[in-house]
Each structure stands twice: as structure tokens, then as C-alpha cells.
Amino acid sequence: MIATTALDKLEEKGFLDIAVDPTLDLATEIARLKKEKNAVVLAHYYQDSEIQDVADFIGDSLQLSQEAARTQADIILFAGVHFMAETAKILSPEKKVLLPDLLAGCSLADSCPPHLFRLFKEANPNAVVVSYVNCTAELKTLTDICCTSSNAVQVIESIPEDRPIIFAPDRNLGEYLIKKTGRNLILWNGTCMVHEIFSDEKIGRLQHRHPEAELIAHPECEDSLLEKADFIGSTSQLLKYTQTSPRKTFIVATEPGIIHQMAKASPGKTFIPAPPQNNCACNECPHMKRNTLEKVYLALKYEQPEIQLSDEIIRDARASIDRMMEISARAGLG
């Protein structure tokens, strides 16, 4: 049983505040707990490398939730951020879903409060609502069709041209989709802090020093950066591109956690994180980095913190995801 003080601290801090024996081999202990509890660990590409290395599945948020739904595990530990764990719970409501730190949020999801978006939606009553999957479960209940960065074009193009479309919450991805599809989207003004603060000037200097390098970017980046990119794609698409491109050097304009998998897949290539406007050496997501190997271990050991969603939210949010998957299947995207 967890001590009452630890439970109190969980409520206050969002994670179990229990001292971990520094002599423990955490990777070995996590492997033991996974087997003992019939659990799987999912790690997003943006997690620290040591968490990725203990995971059963590594990938984009929706891809991970789909993997979890296919497993026979009783417990899903999602090393990512809150909306990702919510998506796993929506797709696997019968399973216990754990998040190492409940305060591992998302600046993009937070930029679109559902109560304000509801008013925005009411002001455009005839519009089809398309929401990037990087949003809260509650926002998904206000959404007609979800999308990912890899299937967003197909989702937009599936909607009749005479229907207006609201796109939320990412403004940058929405502007990219306007250019790709030619549709006049009604954009919610939300952004991801990680993809907003890349420095065009610093990237330009990097390109000058490394003329052989390709600039690859996530479509959540600002338009001025995307215009210079040699390749634009989702996190998984960026990873695949670096494996197939004949180039040996890449400037990577997304959260640098993905570079761990890029380097593992292509050990002879060089990956340079695109620099932000601030003075940090790289552009890490502070929300993703709230998860640690210690918190993964404690969450598995005590089966806390757990993601809880009402049956109503699961039902209504699931409908927008199912609609997306139908469109993706028709488009041959799996």
C-alpha cells in the first residue's frame, strides 16, 4: 500500500513522490514489473533516450495508442504527455492507463480550452470541426473528425468543398494545410511552444556551415521555416525520411528526442537539432521531460497515477477518432 503522505503528494505534484533506492537497476526492475503485471510501456519519440530504451513500443502518439489497443496487456504505461495517455484510454477503456507524471501537459492542447472552443464552434454552426489529435479528450468530444500530421491532408480533402471547416488547435499546421489543399480553413489560434521558437537566423547560419545538410521539419513549425525545409513530415515520416535519404547530415526541426531513434536507425549519419531563439543548445519540450525513469518505475510499481475518463467522454471522443481511421483506411494510409 502507498503511504498516505505519498498519495497526498501525488495529488499535489501529479506524481508519486517516493524516494527510489539509487542502487536499483531501474531498467531491470521495470522489465520485471512489466512481466509481473502484464504491462506494456509506450514511449513517445520525444522522451529521454533512457525511457525509449525500456519501452515496448516507440512512436507517434496515435500510433502508440493503436499498438496498445492491439496488445493483451492489462496495464498501459504511457511515457508521453497527458492528451496522449487520454487517447490510449479512449481506445482501450477496459485497460488501466498510467502516466508517470500527471502534470506532463502540452502547450498546444492547453492553448485550446474546450469551454472557449465551444463558443468558437457555435459562432460557425455549419462548419465541420477537424481537430489535430494533439488535443484534450474533451476537445475531441467537440470534434467531427480528428487528424494526425500524416493524414491531415486526406481528412481535409474528404470533406465536401461546399462545407466550411474549422481546424484546431494548431494554427501553423492549419496554415500548412491551406497551402496543401487550397481549402479556406477557419483556424483556431493555437501553437506548440516547441515548434514556435526555432530561430530562422540560427538555422540559416547552420545551413551555411553545413551546406551538405538537409533541413527537415514538422508541419507544426512556422511557415517561414517550412518554406526553407527540404522535407516536411510527421515525426514518423521524418524518421523514415532520414533512413532513405542519400544525404548524411540533417538539421532536425522538431523536438530533439527523435534524434535518438534517427541515430539508432542510421548510425553513419549526423543529426543536428535546429536551434531555438533562446540560448539553450537545443529545443526540448519541458512537458515531455517531466517523465523520468524513476517515475516510470514508481508508476508501474504502485499503478499510479491513473488516467480516468467518464464513459460519456470516451464514447464521444472515440467517434472523432473512428471517423479519422475510416478516412485513412479509404486513402490507403492504414
C-alpha positions as CSV (number, residue, x, y, z in Angstrom):
1,M,0.0,0.0,0.0
2,I,1.2,3.5,-0.7
3,A,1.7,5.7,2.3
4,T,-0.9,8.4,2.8
5,T,1.7,11.1,2.6
6,A,2.8,9.8,-0.8
7,L,-0.8,9.9,-2.0
8,D,-1.2,13.4,-0.8
9,K,1.9,14.4,-2.7
10,L,0.6,12.6,-5.8
11,E,-2.5,14.9,-5.6
12,E,-0.4,18.0,-5.1
13,K,2.5,17.2,-7.5
14,G,1.0,14.9,-10.1
15,F,3.4,12.1,-9.5
16,L,4.4,9.7,-6.7
17,D,6.9,11.5,-4.5
18,I,8.7,8.4,-3.1
19,A,12.4,8.0,-2.8
20,V,13.9,5.4,-5.1
21,D,16.9,3.3,-4.0
22,P,19.8,4.7,-6.0
23,T,21.4,1.2,-6.2
24,L,18.4,-0.2,-8.1
25,D,18.9,-1.2,-11.7
26,L,15.8,0.6,-12.9
27,A,15.7,-0.9,-16.4
28,T,15.8,-4.4,-14.9
29,E,13.1,-3.6,-12.3
30,I,10.9,-2.1,-15.0
31,A,11.3,-5.2,-17.1
32,R,10.4,-7.4,-14.0
33,L,7.3,-5.3,-13.2
34,K,6.1,-5.4,-16.8
35,K,6.2,-9.2,-16.8
36,E,4.7,-9.4,-13.3
37,K,1.8,-7.1,-14.0
38,N,1.2,-7.9,-17.7
39,A,2.0,-4.3,-18.6
40,V,3.4,-2.5,-21.6
41,V,5.4,0.7,-21.7
42,L,4.8,3.1,-24.6
43,A,7.3,5.9,-25.2
44,H,6.9,8.8,-27.5
45,Y,9.8,9.8,-29.7
46,Y,10.3,12.9,-27.7
47,Q,11.0,11.1,-24.4
48,D,14.5,10.9,-23.0
49,S,16.6,8.1,-24.6
50,E,16.7,6.0,-21.4
51,I,12.9,5.8,-21.3
52,Q,12.8,5.0,-25.0
53,D,15.2,2.1,-24.4
54,V,12.9,0.4,-21.8
55,A,9.8,0.8,-23.9
56,D,7.9,-2.0,-25.7
57,F,6.7,0.4,-28.4
58,I,8.1,3.8,-29.5
59,G,6.3,6.1,-31.9
60,D,3.9,8.9,-32.5
61,S,1.1,9.4,-30.1
62,L,-1.8,7.9,-32.1
63,Q,0.4,5.1,-33.4
64,L,1.3,4.2,-29.8
65,S,-2.4,4.2,-28.6
66,Q,-3.2,1.8,-31.5
67,E,-0.4,-0.5,-30.6
68,A,-1.6,-0.6,-27.0
69,A,-5.2,-1.4,-28.1
70,R,-3.8,-4.4,-30.0
71,T,-1.9,-5.9,-27.1
72,Q,-3.3,-8.2,-24.5
73,A,-1.7,-6.1,-21.7
74,D,-3.8,-5.2,-18.6
75,I,-1.8,-2.1,-17.9
76,I,-0.6,0.6,-20.3
77,L,2.1,3.0,-19.1
78,F,2.3,5.9,-21.5
79,A,5.5,7.8,-21.3
80,G,4.4,10.9,-23.1
81,V,2.0,13.8,-22.2
82,H,-1.5,13.9,-20.8
83,F,-3.5,14.0,-24.0
84,M,-1.6,11.0,-25.4
85,A,-2.5,8.9,-22.3
86,E,-6.1,10.1,-22.7
87,T,-6.1,8.8,-26.3
88,A,-4.8,5.5,-25.1
89,K,-7.6,5.3,-22.6
90,I,-10.2,6.2,-25.2
91,L,-9.0,3.4,-27.5
92,S,-8.5,0.9,-24.6
93,P,-11.2,1.8,-22.0
94,E,-11.0,-1.6,-20.4
95,K,-7.3,-1.3,-19.6
96,K,-5.6,0.6,-16.8
97,V,-3.7,3.6,-18.3
98,L,-0.8,5.1,-16.3
99,L,1.0,8.4,-16.9
100,P,4.3,8.8,-14.9
101,D,3.5,12.5,-14.3
102,L,0.0,13.9,-14.5
103,L,1.4,17.4,-15.0
104,A,3.1,16.4,-18.2
105,G,0.8,18.6,-20.2
106,C,1.1,20.1,-23.7
107,S,1.2,23.7,-24.6
108,L,-0.7,23.1,-27.8
109,A,-3.5,21.2,-26.1
110,D,-3.6,23.9,-23.4
111,S,-3.9,26.6,-26.0
112,C,-7.4,25.5,-26.8
113,P,-9.6,25.4,-23.7
114,P,-12.8,23.4,-24.5
115,H,-15.2,25.9,-23.0
116,L,-13.8,28.7,-25.2
117,F,-13.7,26.5,-28.3
118,R,-17.3,25.6,-27.8
119,L,-18.2,29.3,-28.3
120,F,-15.9,29.4,-31.3
121,K,-17.8,26.4,-32.8
122,E,-21.2,28.0,-32.0
123,A,-20.1,31.1,-34.0
124,N,-19.6,28.8,-37.0
125,P,-22.5,26.5,-36.8
126,N,-22.3,25.0,-40.3
127,A,-18.6,24.1,-40.1
128,V,-17.1,20.7,-39.9
129,V,-14.7,20.6,-37.0
130,V,-11.3,18.9,-37.7
131,S,-9.0,18.7,-34.7
132,Y,-5.4,17.6,-34.6
133,V,-5.1,14.6,-32.4
134,N,-2.8,16.6,-30.2
135,C,-5.7,17.9,-28.1
136,T,-7.6,17.1,-24.9
137,A,-10.2,14.3,-24.7
138,E,-12.8,17.0,-24.1
139,L,-11.9,18.8,-27.2
140,K,-12.2,15.6,-29.2
141,T,-15.8,15.4,-28.0
142,L,-16.5,18.7,-29.8
143,T,-14.8,17.4,-32.9
144,D,-16.3,15.8,-36.0
145,I,-13.0,14.3,-37.3
146,C,-9.6,14.0,-35.7
147,C,-6.4,14.0,-37.8
148,T,-2.7,13.5,-37.4
149,S,0.0,15.4,-39.2
150,S,0.4,12.5,-41.6
151,N,-3.2,12.1,-42.6
152,A,-4.5,15.7,-42.2
153,V,-4.4,16.4,-46.0
154,Q,-6.6,13.4,-46.7
155,V,-9.0,14.3,-43.9
156,I,-9.5,17.8,-45.2
157,E,-9.9,16.6,-48.8
158,S,-12.6,14.1,-47.7
159,I,-14.9,17.0,-46.7
160,P,-17.2,18.4,-49.4
161,E,-15.9,21.6,-50.8
162,D,-19.1,23.5,-50.0
163,R,-18.7,22.8,-46.3
164,P,-16.7,25.3,-44.2
165,I,-14.1,23.7,-42.0
166,I,-12.8,24.7,-38.5
167,F,-9.3,23.5,-37.9
168,A,-8.0,23.3,-34.3
169,P,-5.9,23.7,-32.3
170,D,-2.6,24.2,-34.3
171,R,-2.5,27.4,-36.4
172,N,0.8,26.5,-38.1
173,L,-0.4,23.1,-39.2
174,G,-3.7,24.7,-40.3
175,E,-1.8,27.2,-42.5
176,Y,0.3,24.4,-44.0
177,L,-2.9,22.5,-44.8
178,I,-4.4,25.6,-46.5
179,K,-1.4,25.7,-48.8
180,K,-1.5,21.9,-49.4
181,T,-5.3,21.6,-50.0
182,G,-6.3,25.0,-51.3
183,R,-9.2,25.0,-48.7
184,N,-10.1,28.1,-46.8
185,L,-9.9,26.8,-43.2
186,I,-11.2,28.7,-40.1
187,L,-8.2,28.4,-37.8
188,W,-8.1,28.3,-34.0
189,N,-5.1,30.4,-32.9
190,G,-3.1,27.7,-31.0
191,T,0.5,26.7,-31.3
192,C,3.1,24.3,-29.9
193,M,5.8,26.1,-27.9
194,V,8.5,23.6,-29.2
195,H,7.8,24.3,-32.8
196,E,7.2,28.0,-32.4
197,I,10.6,29.1,-31.2
198,F,13.0,27.9,-33.8
199,S,15.4,30.7,-34.9
200,D,15.4,31.3,-38.7
201,E,18.6,33.2,-38.3
202,K,20.4,30.5,-36.4
203,I,19.2,27.8,-38.8
204,G,20.4,29.9,-41.7
205,R,23.9,30.0,-40.1
206,L,23.8,26.3,-39.6
207,Q,22.9,25.8,-43.2
208,H,25.8,28.0,-44.2
209,R,28.2,25.9,-42.1
210,H,26.7,22.6,-43.3
211,P,25.8,23.2,-47.0
212,E,25.5,19.4,-47.4
213,A,22.8,19.1,-44.8
214,E,19.1,18.7,-45.5
215,L,16.6,20.7,-43.3
216,I,13.7,18.5,-42.3
217,A,10.8,20.0,-40.3
218,H,7.5,19.1,-38.7
219,P,4.4,20.9,-40.1
220,E,3.7,22.5,-36.7
221,C,6.7,24.8,-37.4
222,E,6.1,28.3,-38.6
223,D,5.7,29.0,-42.3
224,S,8.9,30.9,-42.7
225,L,10.8,27.7,-41.6
226,L,8.7,25.3,-43.7
227,E,9.4,27.4,-46.8
228,K,13.1,26.6,-46.4
229,A,12.7,22.9,-45.5
230,D,13.8,20.2,-47.8
231,F,11.3,17.8,-46.3
232,I,8.2,18.3,-44.2
233,G,6.5,15.4,-42.3
234,S,5.2,13.9,-39.2
235,T,7.6,12.6,-36.6
236,S,7.5,9.1,-38.0
237,Q,7.8,10.4,-41.6
238,L,10.9,12.4,-40.6
239,L,12.4,9.3,-39.1
240,K,11.7,7.3,-42.2
241,Y,13.0,10.0,-44.5
242,T,16.4,10.1,-42.8
243,Q,16.7,6.4,-43.3
244,T,16.0,6.6,-47.1
245,S,17.7,9.9,-48.0
246,P,21.2,9.6,-49.5
247,R,22.2,12.6,-47.5
248,K,24.5,12.1,-44.5
249,T,23.7,15.2,-42.5
250,F,20.3,16.6,-41.3
251,I,19.2,19.7,-39.4
252,V,16.1,18.5,-37.5
253,A,13.4,21.0,-36.8
254,T,11.3,19.2,-34.2
255,E,11.7,18.1,-30.6
256,P,15.2,16.6,-30.4
257,G,14.2,13.4,-28.6
258,I,13.5,11.9,-32.1
259,I,17.3,12.1,-32.8
260,H,17.9,9.1,-30.5
261,Q,15.9,6.9,-32.9
262,M,17.3,8.5,-36.0
263,A,20.9,7.8,-34.8
264,K,20.0,4.2,-33.9
265,A,18.4,3.7,-37.4
266,S,21.2,5.4,-39.3
267,P,24.4,5.3,-37.2
268,G,26.6,6.6,-40.0
269,K,24.6,9.9,-40.3
270,T,24.8,13.2,-38.5
271,F,21.8,14.8,-36.9
272,I,21.8,18.4,-35.7
273,P,18.9,19.8,-33.6
274,A,17.6,23.0,-35.1
275,P,18.4,25.8,-32.6
276,P,15.7,27.9,-30.9
277,Q,15.6,31.7,-30.4
278,N,16.7,31.3,-26.7
279,N,20.2,30.5,-25.5
280,C,19.6,26.7,-25.0
281,A,21.6,24.3,-27.0
282,C,18.5,22.5,-28.2
283,N,14.8,22.8,-28.3
284,E,13.4,20.3,-25.8
285,C,9.7,20.1,-24.6
286,P,9.7,20.7,-20.9
287,H,6.4,18.8,-20.5
288,M,7.8,15.6,-22.1
289,K,10.9,15.9,-19.9
290,R,8.8,15.8,-16.7
291,N,8.7,12.0,-17.2
292,T,11.8,10.2,-15.8
293,L,12.9,6.6,-15.5
294,E,12.3,6.8,-11.7
295,K,8.7,8.0,-12.3
296,V,8.2,5.2,-14.9
297,Y,9.3,2.6,-12.3
298,L,7.2,4.1,-9.5
299,A,4.1,4.3,-11.7
300,L,4.4,0.6,-12.6
301,K,5.1,-0.5,-9.1
302,Y,2.2,1.3,-7.5
303,E,-0.1,1.6,-10.6
304,Q,-0.5,5.3,-10.1
305,P,-1.1,7.9,-11.4
306,E,-4.0,6.6,-13.4
307,I,-5.9,8.3,-16.2
308,Q,-9.6,8.4,-15.5
309,L,-12.2,9.4,-18.1
310,S,-16.0,9.2,-18.0
311,D,-17.9,6.8,-20.2
312,E,-19.5,9.7,-22.0
313,I,-16.2,11.4,-22.9
314,I,-14.7,8.1,-24.0
315,R,-17.8,7.5,-26.3
316,D,-17.9,11.0,-27.8
317,A,-14.2,11.4,-28.2
318,R,-13.9,7.9,-29.8
319,A,-16.3,8.9,-32.6
320,S,-14.0,11.6,-33.9
321,I,-11.0,9.2,-33.9
322,D,-13.0,6.4,-35.6
323,R,-14.1,8.8,-38.3
324,M,-10.4,9.7,-38.9
325,M,-9.4,6.0,-39.2
326,E,-12.2,5.3,-41.7
327,I,-10.9,8.1,-43.9
328,S,-7.3,6.9,-43.5
329,A,-8.3,3.4,-44.5
330,R,-10.0,4.6,-47.6
331,A,-6.9,6.7,-48.5
332,G,-4.7,3.6,-48.0
333,L,-2.9,5.1,-45.0
334,G,-3.7,2.1,-42.7
